[in-house]
């Protein structure tokens, strides 16, 4: 319901009122949905797109082979030859589209991976800062305790 309502352009506050739950609950749900969407996109870019890209290239290459066989073997039927040559031209255009668009997809994958690395570095910095603060707080407490005794 949170996803459906936020997809309709409603704010977290409005969603909370509609669902009769706290704003914090909605906020946590939205954060979970964002993480789930991020994971789905990562899977799609890293697994499904390259796999489907390979299938398409392979299929087009098979069609290309068959069409060239028609051109070479069927010397008697000029209509079949012309249709096969037309198909060959179309296949080459589709392969070129895949190759040039493949570069765009590859760049998108690299961008997403770069962003993930950046976020991981930020997360590490935050954890280090939290550890440092915790350690300095602990040392301050020990110092105060030692001074009293």
Steps between C-alpha positions, in 0.01 A plus 500: 500500500787738578649445155162543334421820687844658454479410129189717491712794616391499863740611771605276787281705731195449276573128472526473877163673542332279240641178647451620858861425598786710624711708262807306618343173389435643154852643488650158581280337236611755240865441594446124465329546162788720381754235601293231330479710181876558514564126536260420214670755274843365589387145417340616178810690386752238609315180409198538274619767257831334407329161471221631280750703297697182430185309403396773257841515337510121469150483353575771247820321398299180443250685282790657312654157429168362375440801276849476350441128435185590306693754294780256426301177450176615337640635173185422302250712694586870471208601724634289787846648446369857513295430813800334666725795408242740642489293818882502518499880483243517780699257716819703456311817603365324809843366590647849464226637725578234760870571485467876527225483763703235681761767562235717663386209718860422593554865595184489712626188678836667568323811629281298738803304624690825555210643696481184711872521575459864596211416733701215654788740569261749660355223715851396612581861592182528705576176684855619574368834626249320723774273638728797564223691678411194705864447594551865598176494704617184674839654577330812636280287726801302624688823570205639696465174694871487579496861619216433742674198652 
